Amino acid sequence: MSSYAVRAQPRHRKDLTSWAMNLNAFEARARRVLPPALFHYVAGASEDAIVYGRNAKAFRERSFFPKVLVDVSNRTSKTSLFGVDYAHPFGIGPMGFSRLIARDGDVTLARAASAEGIPFVLSGASLTRMEEVSAAGSSSWFQAYIPGDEGRIAALLERVEAAGFRTLVVTADTPVNGAHERAVRHGFSAPIRKFDLNLGWQGITHPSWLVNILLRDRLGGLRFRFENVDADPGPPVFSSTLVRDMKRRDALTWRHVEKVRQLWRGNLVVKGIMSADDARTCEAVGADGIIVSNHGGRQADCAASSLDALERIAGQGGKLKLMYDGGVRRGWHVLMALKLGASFVFVGRPMLFAAAVAGDAGVRHAIRLLADEVSLNLALLGISKPEQLREIEVSKNSSCDWRSASVV
Ligand SMILES: Cc1cc2nc3c(=O)[nH]c(=O)nc-3n(C[C@H](O)[C@H](O)[C@H](O)COP(=O)(O)O)c2cc1C
């Protein structure tokens, strides 16, 4: 059992194309490789995972009316955002703890994204120093969990700028952490308990993770820490005594975003916007863009789907660059979000699972799969580039949902 599991990563890498035919494939493989506490932390959502399901359902309810007999032989999905040309209209969203999920998780995601010509957003809850990720020669997007304590904002932003990041994403939907009951039930906590029999057993029974991620880094002298929550290195990830300090995030208001705007010279993006009112306020305080997002269903489990929110926010017009995340697993999902008003789309979980099972090769394969699907669907819709989506009609009809049809 153990030798099979230790060999699991290279084996997965070698025959990637035979089993990873779409983004959904990575989750099933990651379930085998990751200790349950970590697998469920990534795969799970908050409370009853209603919003997680709602994000997926929102895509199934929508459909395009394709055009035919159009020359689509010269297709491109190149997209420009904030003056930078990207190979595709999607990027990798910020995900905390990546270094515990995949070997060199943050650097792996950043390098793969850069090699494939798409952006990667480094999480403020990451465990690799932002300077190291930036030096890996790629990411210029950093997501900050802005401290509610105003005095600490300037020092953090100075560090982010000095590290070479040009686009700052302020996550606004986490005054408190969502209730990740599924992850907690499998032993996850933040900080992770240091001496815990259940977690110890999970490590022993997942030797490839234990050897390649935990022991390799620990033996190399790394102390897993939240490296980027503040100007200085943050608290350790493993502790049996510490309680997570949320940096008074529940005291965060628009005043803090205004302060960030005064201090930050690069592009400012607010993530986690769901209401049209808040989108207007973002514009009023000088943000350059927003990511319409319900955190992939990991925060309020009573929220609307991000796609419904996007449609409403786009409907009111305005100058902000609209970006989207939540439940994007197929190329046509990217196109649907663009059609409904987004300029760009971010993908979360599947990219981290791809990194967990097959490292850099896995993430690059995942990016190419999604890119190929975008191109394929452009052709099937009878258009050659995303801008031409304006010529394609869409409809929303819940009875088109195959799941509800099969129940009936
Ligand atoms: C394991 C994990 C960690 C995350 N950590 C962060 C984070 O640190 N900051 C943040 O703004 N969003 C975080 N998110 C939310 C993602 O950026 C994104 O909104 C969400 O994953 C998109 O949904 P999807 O996974 O269905 O694509 C995290 C998501 C996951 C799955």
The ligand as an ORCA input file, in Angstrom:
! r2SCAN-3c Opt
* xyz 0 1
  C      -8.917     25.718     -0.717
  C      -9.398     27.096     -1.034
  C      -8.814     28.184     -0.430
  C      -9.248     29.477     -0.741
  N      -8.593     30.535     -0.181
  C      -8.930     31.789     -0.557
  C      -8.175     32.895     -0.094
  O      -7.197     32.756      0.628
  N      -8.578     34.123     -0.485
  C      -9.663     34.330     -1.311
  O      -9.986     35.475     -1.634
  N     -10.372     33.281     -1.783
  C     -10.029     32.029     -1.442
  N     -10.727     30.965     -1.947
  C     -11.830     31.206     -2.890
  C     -11.333     31.183     -4.337
  O     -10.452     32.255     -4.601
  C     -12.487     31.258     -5.345
  O     -13.331     32.329     -4.988
  C     -13.313     29.974     -5.411
  O     -12.507     28.843     -5.198
  C     -13.962     29.895     -6.777
  O     -14.787     28.796     -6.858
  P     -14.367     27.392     -7.546
  O     -13.450     26.700     -6.607
  O     -15.699     26.708     -7.682
  O     -13.716     27.686     -8.888
  C     -10.320     29.664     -1.647
  C     -10.914     28.565     -2.244
  C     -10.455     27.294     -1.959
  C     -11.089     26.114     -2.660
*
